[in-house]
Amino acid sequence: MRSDIESAARDNLSAVLTPPVAPDDLDLDADMAGTYGLTSLNKVLFLTEVCEATDVDLANFTEHDLAEMTTLRSVTEALTRHTSKVA
């Protein structure tokens, strides 16, 4: 069963991809830019939306942190680390 954070990440990534990819078809370990063509602008939109959906402040992440978020798994792990601090 997927976590709420993983579901939010899948849904929000799916929403910014062109061509669209269904949330359930996204590979957690695939490079989002290389595999799905995620642009830097769409990455910002995606991360902004997924942070809002999970109540994690985007300000928690440095530029380096954001650059290391290259897969859905890395995004969900980073958000999970900050979710526990908020709760």
KOLDOTOR-959656 format. One record per atom (N, C-alpha, C, O): residue number from 1; atom name; x, y, z. Coordinates in steps of 0.2 Angstrom, whole numbers, plus 2048, in hexadecimal, padded with zeros to 3 digits. Atoms other than C-alpha are relative to their C-alpha. Layout:
% residues N
SITE  resi  name   xx   yy   zz
SITE   NUM    CA    X    Y    Z
...
***
This chain:
% residues 87
SITE  resi  name   xx   yy   zz
SITE     1     N  804  7FA  800
SITE     1    CA  800  800  800
SITE     1     C  804  806  800
SITE     1     O  809  807  804
SITE     2     N  7FC  7FA  801
SITE     2    CA  807  811  7FB
SITE     2     C  7FE  805  806
SITE     2     O  7F8  805  809
SITE     3     N  801  7FB  7FB
SITE     3    CA  809  81F  808
SITE     3     C  7FC  806  7FD
SITE     3     O  7FC  807  7F7
SITE     4     N  803  7FA  802
SITE     4    CA  800  82F  807
SITE     4     C  805  805  7FC
SITE     4     O  803  808  7F7
SITE     5     N  7FB  7FC  804
SITE     5    CA  810  838  802
SITE     5     C  801  7FD  7FA
SITE     5     O  802  801  7F5
SITE     6     N  7FF  803  807
SITE     6    CA  813  82C  7F4
SITE     6     C  7FB  801  7FC
SITE     6     O  7FC  803  7F6
SITE     7     N  806  7FE  804
SITE     7    CA  802  82E  7EE
SITE     7     C  800  807  7FD
SITE     7     O  7FE  808  7F8
SITE     8     N  800  7F9  802
SITE     8    CA  803  840  7EE
SITE     8     C  806  802  7FB
SITE     8     O  805  806  7F6
SITE     9     N  7FA  7FF  805
SITE     9    CA  814  840  7E5
SITE     9     C  7FE  7FD  7FA
SITE     9     O  7FF  800  7F4
SITE    10     N  802  803  806
SITE    10    CA  80D  834  7D8
SITE    10     C  7FB  804  7FC
SITE    10     O  7FC  806  7F6
SITE    11     N  805  7FC  803
SITE    11    CA  7FE  83E  7D5
SITE    11     C  802  807  7FD
SITE    11     O  800  809  7F8
SITE    12     N  7FE  7F9  802
SITE    12    CA  807  84F  7D4
SITE    12     C  805  800  7FB
SITE    12     O  805  804  7F6
SITE    13     N  7FB  800  805
SITE    13    CA  815  849  7C9
SITE    13     C  7FC  7FE  7FA
SITE    13     O  7FD  801  7F4
SITE    14     N  804  802  806
SITE    14    CA  808  841  7BD
SITE    14     C  7FD  806  7FD
SITE    14     O  7FC  807  7F7
SITE    15     N  804  7FA  803
SITE    15    CA  7FF  852  7BC
SITE    15     C  804  804  7FC
SITE    15     O  802  808  7F8
SITE    16     N  7FC  7FB  804
SITE    16    CA  80E  85B  7B5
SITE    16     C  804  7FD  7FA
SITE    16     O  807  800  7F7
SITE    17     N  7FD  803  805
SITE    17    CA  814  84E  7A9
SITE    17     C  7FD  801  7F9
SITE    17     O  7F7  800  7F9
SITE    18     N  803  800  807
SITE    18    CA  812  850  796
SITE    18     C  805  7FC  7FC
SITE    18     O  80B  7FD  7FB
SITE    19     N  807  802  800
SITE    19    CA  80E  844  78F
SITE    19     C  7FE  7FD  807
SITE    19     O  803  7FB  80B
SITE    20     N  802  803  7FA
SITE    20    CA  804  83E  79E
SITE    20     C  802  7F9  802
SITE    20     O  802  7F5  7FD
SITE    21     N  7FE  807  7FE
SITE    21    CA  809  82F  7A8
SITE    21     C  7FB  7FF  806
SITE    21     O  7FB  803  80B
SITE    22     N  804  801  7FA
SITE    22    CA  7FC  827  7B4
SITE    22     C  804  7FF  806
SITE    22     O  80A  7FC  806
SITE    23     N  7FC  800  7FA
SITE    23    CA  801  828  7C6
SITE    23     C  803  7F9  802
SITE    23     O  808  7F8  804
SITE    24     N  7FE  807  7FF
SITE    24    CA  801  815  7C8
SITE    24     C  806  7FD  7FC
SITE    24     O  809  7F8  7FD
SITE    25     N  7FB  802  805
SITE    25    CA  80D  813  7B9
SITE    25     C  807  803  801
SITE    25     O  80B  801  7FE
SITE    26     N  7FA  7FD  7FF
SITE    26    CA  81A  81E  7C0
SITE    26     C  805  7FC  804
SITE    26     O  803  7F8  809
SITE    27     N  7FB  804  7FC
SITE    27    CA  82A  815  7C6
SITE    27     C  804  804  805
SITE    27     O  806  80A  804
SITE    28     N  7FE  7FC  7FA
SITE    28    CA  830  81B  7D7
SITE    28     C  808  801  7FF
SITE    28     O  80A  806  802
SITE    29     N  7F8  800  800
SITE    29    CA  843  818  7D2
SITE    29     C  802  803  7F9
SITE    29     O  808  804  7F8
SITE    30     N  7FE  7FD  807
SITE    30    CA  842  820  7C0
SITE    30     C  802  807  801
SITE    30     O  7FF  80B  805
SITE    31     N  7FE  7F9  800
SITE    31    CA  84B  830  7BD
SITE    31     C  7FA  804  7FD
SITE    31     O  7F8  803  7F8
SITE    32     N  806  7FC  802
SITE    32    CA  83D  83D  7BC
SITE    32     C  801  804  7F9
SITE    32     O  7FD  804  7F5
SITE    33     N  7FE  7FC  806
SITE    33    CA  846  848  7AF
SITE    33     C  801  7FB  7FA
SITE    33     O  7FF  7FC  7F4
SITE    34     N  7FE  804  805
SITE    34    CA  84E  83A  7A5
SITE    34     C  7FA  7FB  7FD
SITE    34     O  7FA  7FA  7F7
SITE    35     N  805  805  802
SITE    35    CA  83F  82D  7A5
SITE    35     C  7FA  804  7FD
SITE    35     O  7F7  802  7F9
SITE    36     N  807  7FD  801
SITE    36    CA  830  839  7A5
SITE    36     C  801  807  7FD
SITE    36     O  7FB  80A  7FC
SITE    37     N  800  7F9  803
SITE    37    CA  837  849  79E
SITE    37     C  7FE  806  804
SITE    37     O  7FC  80B  802
SITE    38     N  802  7FB  7FC
SITE    38    CA  834  853  7AD
SITE    38     C  805  806  7FF
SITE    38     O  80B  805  800
SITE    39     N  7FC  7FA  801
SITE    39    CA  83A  865  7AA
SITE    39     C  802  803  807
SITE    39     O  7FE  802  80C
SITE    40     N  7FE  7FD  7FA
SITE    40    CA  842  870  7B7
SITE    40     C  7FA  804  803
SITE    40     O  7F9  804  809
SITE    41     N  806  7FC  7FE
SITE    41    CA  832  87B  7B7
SITE    41     C  7FB  7FC  803
SITE    41     O  7F8  7FD  808
SITE    42     N  805  805  7FD
SITE    42    CA  827  86C  7B9
SITE    42     C  802  7FD  806
SITE    42     O  7FE  7FB  80A
SITE    43     N  7FE  802  7F9
SITE    43    CA  832  866  7C7
SITE    43     C  7FE  804  805
SITE    43     O  7FC  802  80B
SITE    44     N  802  7FB  7FB
SITE    44    CA  82F  876  7D0
SITE    44     C  7F9  7FF  802
SITE    44     O  7F7  7FF  807
SITE    45     N  808  800  7FF
SITE    45    CA  81C  875  7CD
SITE    45     C  7FE  7F9  804
SITE    45     O  7FA  7FA  809
SITE    46     N  801  807  7FD
SITE    46    CA  81C  862  7D2
SITE    46     C  802  801  808
SITE    46     O  7FE  7FF  80C
SITE    47     N  7FE  800  7F9
SITE    47    CA  826  865  7E2
SITE    47     C  7FC  805  805
SITE    47     O  7FA  804  80A
SITE    48     N  804  7FC  7FD
SITE    48    CA  81C  874  7E7
SITE    48     C  7F9  7FD  802
SITE    48     O  7F7  7FE  808
SITE    49     N  806  803  7FF
SITE    49    CA  80C  86B  7E5
SITE    49     C  800  7FA  805
SITE    49     O  7FC  7F9  809
SITE    50     N  800  806  7FB
SITE    50    CA  811  85B  7EE
SITE    50     C  802  802  807
SITE    50     O  800  7FF  80C
SITE    51     N  7FF  7FD  7F9
SITE    51    CA  818  865  7FD
SITE    51     C  7FA  803  803
SITE    51     O  7F8  802  808
SITE    52     N  806  7FD  7FE
SITE    52    CA  808  86E  7FE
SITE    52     C  7FB  7FA  802
SITE    52     O  7F7  7FB  807
SITE    53     N  805  806  7FF
SITE    53    CA  7FE  85D  7FD
SITE    53     C  802  7FC  806
SITE    53     O  7FE  7F9  809
SITE    54     N  7FD  804  7FA
SITE    54    CA  809  856  80B
SITE    54     C  801  804  806
SITE    54     O  804  801  80B
SITE    55     N  7FF  7FB  7FA
SITE    55    CA  80A  865  816
SITE    55     C  807  800  802
SITE    55     O  809  801  808
SITE    56     N  7F9  800  7FF
SITE    56    CA  81D  865  814
SITE    56     C  802  807  7FD
SITE    56     O  801  808  7F7
SITE    57     N  7FD  7F9  802
SITE    57    CA  825  877  813
SITE    57     C  805  7FF  7FB
SITE    57     O  80A  7FC  7FD
SITE    58     N  7FB  800  805
SITE    58    CA  82F  878  803
SITE    58     C  806  803  802
SITE    58     O  80C  801  800
SITE    59     N  7FA  7FD  7FD
SITE    59    CA  83B  883  80D
SITE    59     C  804  7FC  804
SITE    59     O  80A  7FD  805
SITE    60     N  7FC  805  7FC
SITE    60    CA  841  874  816
SITE    60     C  806  7FD  7FC
SITE    60     O  80A  7FB  7FE
SITE    61     N  7FB  803  805
SITE    61    CA  84B  86F  806
SITE    61     C  805  806  7FE
SITE    61     O  803  80B  7FC
SITE    62     N  7FB  7FC  803
SITE    62    CA  85B  877  800
SITE    62     C  800  7FF  7F9
SITE    62     O  7FD  7FA  7F6
SITE    63     N  800  801  807
SITE    63    CA  85F  879  7EE
SITE    63     C  804  7F9  7FF
SITE    63     O  802  7F6  7FA
SITE    64     N  7FC  806  801
SITE    64    CA  86B  86A  7F0
SITE    64     C  7FB  7FA  801
SITE    64     O  7FB  7F5  7FD
SITE    65     N  805  805  7FE
SITE    65    CA  85C  860  7F8
SITE    65     C  7FC  7FF  7FA
SITE    65     O  7FA  7F9  7F7
SITE    66     N  805  800  806
SITE    66    CA  851  864  7E9
SITE    66     C  804  7FD  7FA
SITE    66     O  800  7F9  7F6
SITE    67     N  7FC  802  806
SITE    67    CA  85F  860  7DC
SITE    67     C  800  7F8  801
SITE    67     O  800  7F4  7FC
SITE    68     N  800  808  7FF
SITE    68    CA  860  84E  7E4
SITE    68     C  7FA  7FD  800
SITE    68     O  7FA  7F7  800
SITE    69     N  806  803  801
SITE    69    CA  84E  84B  7E2
SITE    69     C  7FF  7FF  7F9
SITE    69     O  7FB  802  7F5
SITE    70     N  800  802  807
SITE    70    CA  84F  842  7D2
SITE    70     C  7FB  7FB  7FE
SITE    70     O  7F9  7F9  7F9
SITE    71     N  805  805  800
SITE    71    CA  843  834  7D5
SITE    71     C  7FA  801  804
SITE    71     O  7FB  805  809
SITE    72     N  806  7FF  7FB
SITE    72    CA  832  832  7DD
SITE    72     C  802  7FD  806
SITE    72     O  800  800  80C
SITE    73     N  7FE  803  7FA
SITE    73    CA  83A  827  7EA
SITE    73     C  804  806  804
SITE    73     O  803  806  80A
SITE    74     N  7FC  7FB  7FD
SITE    74    CA  847  835  7EE
SITE    74     C  7FB  806  803
SITE    74     O  7FC  809  808
SITE    75     N  805  7FB  7FE
SITE    75    CA  838  842  7EF
SITE    75     C  7FC  7FD  806
SITE    75     O  7FB  801  80B
SITE    76     N  805  802  7FB
SITE    76    CA  82D  837  7FA
SITE    76     C  805  7FF  807
SITE    76     O  802  800  80C
SITE    77     N  7FC  801  7FA
SITE    77    CA  83C  833  806
SITE    77     C  802  807  803
SITE    77     O  801  807  809
SITE    78     N  7FF  7FA  7FD
SITE    78    CA  840  845  808
SITE    78     C  7FA  803  803
SITE    78     O  7FB  806  809
SITE    79     N  806  7FE  7FD
SITE    79    CA  82E  84A  80B
SITE    79     C  7FF  7FD  807
SITE    79     O  7FD  800  80C
SITE    80     N  801  804  7FA
SITE    80    CA  82D  83C  818
SITE    80     C  804  802  806
SITE    80     O  802  803  80B
SITE    81     N  7FB  7FE  7FA
SITE    81    CA  83C  842  822
SITE    81     C  7FD  807  803
SITE    81     O  7FD  808  809
SITE    82     N  803  7FA  7FE
SITE    82    CA  833  853  823
SITE    82     C  7F9  800  803
SITE    82     O  7F7  804  807
SITE    83     N  806  801  7FE
SITE    83    CA  822  84D  826
SITE    83     C  800  7FE  808
SITE    83     O  7FC  800  80C
SITE    84     N  7FF  802  7F9
SITE    84    CA  827  845  837
SITE    84     C  802  805  804
SITE    84     O  800  805  80A
SITE    85     N  7FE  7FA  7FC
SITE    85    CA  82E  855  83D
SITE    85     C  7FA  805  801
SITE    85     O  7F9  808  806
SITE    86     N  806  7FC  800
SITE    86    CA  81D  85E  839
SITE    86     C  7FB  7FD  805
SITE    86     O  7F8  801  808
SITE    87     N  806  804  7FC
SITE    87    CA  812  851  842
SITE    87     C  801  801  807
SITE    87     O  7FD  7FE  80B
***
